[in-house]
Amino acid sequence: MLDWIIEPLSLSFMQRALMLGIFLGILCAIVGSYMIVQQMGMLAHAISHSVMAGLPIAYVVGVALSFGALVAGVISALVLYVIESRSRVKTDAAMALILTSFVAIGVVLVSILPGANRIDLVHILFGNILGVTMNEVWWSLAVTVVGIILVRLFFKELLFYTFDPKGAQASGMPVHWYNASLITAMTVTIVVCLPTVGALLVVALLVAPAATAYLLVKELHQMMWVGSVIGALSSIIGMYLSYYLDAPSGASIVLVSFCFFCLAFLFSPSEGLLANLWTQRQRSQLTNADEVDQTLVS
């Protein structure tokens, strides 16, 4: 058993992948907790695909692909906000429009810009955590640490805004700035996760650990801590399964996180399916007993 655990750790690429997976598991849980509470999951889905529009431009200009992805993601979120606030188009329709349009922009630019066709779209879509460098690991650690510090500094304000945005606005808080900050944090997280799970699976990594914690605890700060543990464990277990089963690493991590969600969905003491069924059965038995007692009395 010990050899089974130690063997992958002797490989440098597995060491880098495990460190990156742990950092991103924590970061995704923190950002994902706000996403779950504010029902922004589909927005993350739209942004994760919209970042593709910035990749060809960044490649041709000569800047980092992650910078182009970040700019494209923020622009797509701003365009979505303008459409939603300035027209009768509903949020779901605007998201679908932005998602498909920005993906189409990326595909067209890859085809027409000189040299842009060298971008590995398969790597962007599905990720390759086994090929990450130490620079990417340190970058992920820096983003995670900055995210934790910012959440710690502005936790009370973010908590107020998250659960009562109208009250926060009435009290004079700059709610538009907080909304923009959350969207930016979501976009940065998506960009950082691209090397790991790619654009197609990044939303699952953002949503699954936080949603699992949502079923287990009641407080937002507890949700972040529990989600971080689940996210880190999902990355570790997924990497080991990927190593021994020769399966795609990003998909393995996502499937493990989904398994954690299924366990919480079934066995959560307060919100689990089995607990709810047991509670309903107990109530039904009490109701039947009360009816029998009333019949005997009458």
C-alpha positions as CSV (number, residue, x, y, z in Angstrom):
1,M,0.0,0.0,0.0
2,L,2.8,2.4,0.9
3,D,4.6,1.6,-2.4
4,W,1.3,2.4,-4.2
5,I,1.3,5.9,-2.7
6,I,5.1,6.6,-3.0
7,E,5.7,5.4,-6.5
8,P,4.0,8.3,-8.4
9,L,5.7,10.8,-6.0
10,S,9.1,9.7,-7.4
11,L,8.2,11.3,-10.7
12,S,8.8,15.1,-11.0
13,F,5.8,15.6,-13.3
14,M,3.5,13.9,-10.8
15,Q,4.9,16.1,-8.0
16,R,4.2,19.3,-10.0
17,A,0.7,18.0,-11.0
18,L,-0.2,17.1,-7.4
19,M,0.9,20.5,-6.1
20,L,-1.0,22.3,-8.8
21,G,-4.1,20.2,-8.3
22,I,-4.1,21.0,-4.5
23,F,-3.7,24.7,-5.1
24,L,-6.4,24.8,-7.7
25,G,-8.7,22.6,-5.6
26,I,-8.5,25.2,-2.8
27,L,-8.9,28.2,-5.2
28,C,-11.9,26.7,-7.0
29,A,-13.7,25.9,-3.8
30,I,-13.3,29.5,-2.5
31,V,-14.5,31.1,-5.8
32,G,-17.1,28.4,-6.4
33,S,-18.7,29.0,-3.0
34,Y,-19.7,32.5,-4.1
35,M,-20.8,31.1,-7.5
36,I,-23.1,28.5,-5.8
37,V,-24.7,31.1,-3.5
38,Q,-25.2,33.6,-6.2
39,Q,-26.3,31.1,-8.9
40,M,-23.5,32.0,-11.3
41,G,-22.6,28.5,-12.5
42,M,-23.8,29.1,-16.0
43,L,-21.9,32.4,-16.2
44,A,-18.7,30.5,-15.4
45,H,-19.6,28.1,-18.2
46,A,-20.0,30.9,-20.7
47,I,-16.7,32.6,-19.6
48,S,-14.8,29.3,-19.7
49,H,-15.6,29.0,-23.4
50,S,-15.3,32.7,-24.2
51,V,-11.7,32.8,-23.2
52,M,-10.9,31.0,-26.5
53,A,-11.4,34.2,-28.4
54,G,-8.4,35.8,-26.8
55,L,-5.9,33.0,-27.4
56,P,-5.2,33.6,-31.1
57,I,-4.7,37.4,-30.6
58,A,-2.4,36.8,-27.6
59,Y,-0.3,34.3,-29.6
60,V,0.1,36.6,-32.6
61,V,0.9,39.6,-30.5
62,G,3.4,37.7,-28.5
63,V,2.0,37.9,-25.0
64,A,1.1,35.0,-22.7
65,L,-1.9,33.0,-23.8
66,S,-3.3,33.3,-20.2
67,F,-3.3,37.1,-20.5
68,G,-5.3,36.9,-23.7
69,A,-7.7,34.4,-22.1
70,L,-8.2,36.7,-19.1
71,V,-8.9,39.7,-21.2
72,A,-11.4,37.8,-23.4
73,G,-13.1,36.4,-20.4
74,V,-13.6,39.7,-18.7
75,I,-14.8,41.3,-22.0
76,S,-17.4,38.5,-22.5
77,A,-18.7,39.0,-18.9
78,L,-19.0,42.8,-19.5
79,V,-20.8,42.3,-22.8
80,L,-23.1,39.8,-21.1
81,Y,-23.8,42.4,-18.3
82,V,-24.6,45.1,-20.9
83,I,-27.0,42.9,-22.9
84,E,-28.7,41.8,-19.8
85,S,-29.1,45.2,-18.2
86,R,-29.8,47.2,-21.4
87,S,-32.2,45.0,-23.3
88,R,-35.2,42.6,-22.8
89,V,-33.0,39.6,-23.5
90,K,-33.0,37.2,-20.5
91,T,-29.8,36.0,-18.9
92,D,-29.9,32.4,-20.2
93,A,-30.3,33.6,-23.8
94,A,-27.6,36.2,-23.4
95,M,-25.2,33.5,-22.0
96,A,-25.9,31.2,-24.9
97,L,-25.3,34.0,-27.3
98,I,-22.0,35.1,-25.7
99,L,-20.7,31.5,-25.4
100,T,-21.3,30.5,-29.0
101,S,-20.2,33.9,-30.4
102,F,-16.9,34.1,-28.6
103,V,-16.1,30.5,-29.4
104,A,-16.8,31.3,-33.0
105,I,-14.5,34.3,-32.8
106,G,-11.7,32.1,-31.5
107,V,-12.2,29.5,-34.2
108,V,-12.2,32.2,-37.0
109,L,-9.1,33.9,-35.6
110,V,-7.2,30.7,-35.4
111,S,-7.9,30.1,-39.0
112,I,-7.1,33.6,-40.4
113,L,-4.4,35.0,-38.2
114,P,-0.9,34.0,-39.3
115,G,0.6,31.4,-37.1
116,A,-2.4,31.1,-34.8
117,N,-3.2,27.6,-36.1
118,R,-0.3,26.4,-34.1
119,I,-2.3,26.7,-30.9
120,D,-3.2,23.3,-29.5
121,L,-6.9,23.6,-29.1
122,V,-7.2,20.1,-27.7
123,H,-4.9,21.1,-24.8
124,I,-7.0,24.2,-24.2
125,L,-10.3,22.3,-24.2
126,F,-9.2,19.3,-22.1
127,G,-6.1,20.5,-20.3
128,N,-2.8,18.6,-19.6
129,I,-1.9,18.8,-16.0
130,L,0.9,16.3,-16.4
131,G,2.7,18.8,-18.7
132,V,2.7,21.8,-16.3
133,T,5.9,23.6,-15.4
134,M,7.1,24.9,-12.1
135,N,6.4,28.4,-13.2
136,E,2.7,27.5,-13.6
137,V,2.7,25.8,-10.2
138,W,4.2,29.0,-8.5
139,W,1.7,31.1,-10.5
140,S,-1.2,29.0,-9.2
141,L,0.1,29.2,-5.7
142,A,0.4,33.0,-5.9
143,V,-3.1,33.4,-7.2
144,T,-4.5,31.1,-4.5
145,V,-2.7,33.0,-1.7
146,V,-3.9,36.3,-3.1
147,G,-7.4,35.0,-3.3
148,I,-7.4,33.8,0.3
149,I,-6.0,37.1,1.5
150,L,-8.6,39.2,-0.4
151,V,-11.5,37.0,0.8
152,R,-10.2,37.3,4.4
153,L,-9.9,41.1,4.2
154,F,-13.3,41.7,2.6
155,F,-15.2,38.7,3.9
156,K,-17.9,40.7,5.8
157,E,-18.6,42.9,2.8
158,L,-18.7,40.0,0.4
159,L,-21.0,38.1,2.8
160,F,-23.4,41.0,3.0
161,Y,-23.4,41.5,-0.7
162,T,-23.8,37.8,-1.5
163,F,-26.8,37.2,0.6
164,D,-28.5,40.6,0.4
165,P,-27.4,42.6,-2.7
166,K,-30.3,45.0,-2.4
167,G,-29.6,45.7,1.2
168,A,-25.9,46.2,0.4
169,Q,-26.7,48.7,-2.3
170,A,-29.1,50.6,0.0
171,S,-26.4,50.8,2.6
172,G,-24.1,52.5,0.2
173,M,-21.8,49.7,-0.8
174,P,-20.4,49.8,-4.3
175,V,-22.2,46.6,-5.4
176,H,-21.2,47.0,-9.0
177,W,-17.6,46.9,-8.0
178,Y,-18.1,43.8,-5.9
179,N,-20.0,42.1,-8.8
180,A,-17.1,43.0,-11.2
181,S,-14.6,41.7,-8.7
182,L,-16.4,38.3,-8.4
183,I,-16.6,38.0,-12.2
184,T,-12.9,38.9,-12.4
185,A,-12.0,36.3,-9.7
186,M,-14.0,33.7,-11.6
187,T,-12.3,34.5,-14.9
188,V,-8.8,34.4,-13.3
189,T,-9.6,31.0,-11.7
190,I,-10.8,29.7,-15.0
191,V,-7.6,30.9,-16.8
192,V,-5.4,29.3,-14.1
193,C,-7.3,26.0,-14.4
194,L,-7.0,25.8,-18.2
195,P,-3.7,23.8,-18.1
196,T,-5.2,21.4,-15.6
197,V,-8.7,20.4,-16.8
198,G,-9.2,22.7,-19.8
199,A,-12.2,24.9,-20.8
200,L,-14.7,22.0,-21.0
201,L,-14.2,20.7,-17.5
202,V,-13.2,23.8,-15.5
203,V,-16.8,24.6,-14.6
204,A,-17.1,21.2,-12.9
205,L,-14.0,21.8,-10.8
206,L,-15.5,25.1,-9.8
207,V,-18.9,23.9,-9.0
208,A,-18.6,20.3,-7.6
209,P,-16.5,20.8,-4.5
210,A,-18.5,24.0,-3.5
211,A,-21.8,22.3,-4.2
212,T,-20.7,19.3,-2.1
213,A,-19.8,21.5,0.8
214,Y,-23.1,23.3,0.3
215,L,-24.9,20.1,1.2
216,L,-22.8,19.5,4.3
217,V,-22.5,22.8,6.1
218,K,-24.6,25.9,6.6
219,E,-22.1,28.8,6.9
220,L,-20.3,30.4,4.0
221,H,-16.8,30.3,5.6
222,Q,-17.4,26.6,6.5
223,M,-18.4,26.0,2.9
224,M,-15.1,27.4,1.7
225,W,-13.0,25.3,4.1
226,V,-14.9,22.0,3.5
227,G,-15.0,22.7,-0.2
228,S,-11.2,23.3,-0.2
229,V,-10.6,20.0,1.4
230,I,-12.9,18.2,-1.0
231,G,-11.2,20.0,-4.0
232,A,-7.7,19.1,-2.8
233,L,-8.7,15.5,-2.2
234,S,-10.4,15.3,-5.6
235,S,-7.2,16.4,-7.2
236,I,-5.0,14.0,-5.3
237,I,-7.3,10.9,-5.8
238,G,-7.9,11.8,-9.4
239,M,-4.2,12.1,-10.1
240,Y,-3.5,8.7,-8.6
241,L,-6.4,7.1,-10.5
242,S,-5.1,8.7,-13.7
243,Y,-1.6,7.3,-13.0
244,Y,-2.7,3.7,-12.3
245,L,-5.6,3.5,-14.8
246,D,-3.8,5.4,-17.5
247,A,-6.9,7.7,-17.8
248,P,-7.0,11.4,-18.6
249,S,-6.0,13.4,-15.6
250,G,-8.4,16.3,-15.8
251,A,-11.4,14.1,-16.4
252,S,-10.4,11.8,-13.5
253,I,-10.2,14.8,-11.1
254,V,-13.7,16.0,-12.2
255,L,-15.2,12.5,-11.8
256,V,-13.8,12.1,-8.3
257,S,-15.2,15.5,-7.3
258,F,-18.6,14.3,-8.7
259,C,-18.4,11.1,-6.7
260,F,-17.9,13.3,-3.6
261,F,-21.0,15.2,-4.5
262,C,-23.0,12.0,-5.0
263,L,-22.0,10.8,-1.5
264,A,-23.0,14.1,0.0
265,F,-26.3,14.1,-2.0
266,L,-27.1,10.7,-0.6
267,F,-25.7,10.7,2.9
268,S,-25.6,14.3,4.1
269,P,-27.1,14.3,7.6
270,S,-29.2,17.4,7.0
271,E,-29.6,17.6,3.2
272,G,-29.0,14.1,2.0
273,L,-31.6,12.1,0.0
274,L,-31.6,9.2,2.5
275,A,-31.9,11.6,5.4
276,N,-34.9,13.3,3.8
277,L,-36.6,10.0,3.0
278,W,-36.1,8.9,6.6
279,T,-37.5,12.2,7.9
280,Q,-40.5,11.9,5.7
281,R,-41.1,8.3,6.8
282,Q,-40.9,9.3,10.5
283,R,-43.4,12.1,9.9
284,S,-45.7,9.8,8.0
285,Q,-45.6,7.3,10.9
286,L,-46.3,10.0,13.4
287,T,-49.2,11.3,11.3
288,N,-50.6,7.8,11.0
289,A,-50.2,7.3,14.8
290,D,-52.0,10.6,15.5
291,E,-54.9,9.6,13.2
292,V,-55.2,6.2,15.0
293,D,-55.2,7.9,18.4
294,Q,-57.9,10.4,17.3
295,T,-60.0,7.5,16.0
296,L,-59.7,5.6,19.2
297,V,-60.6,8.7,21.2
298,S,-63.7,9.4,19.1
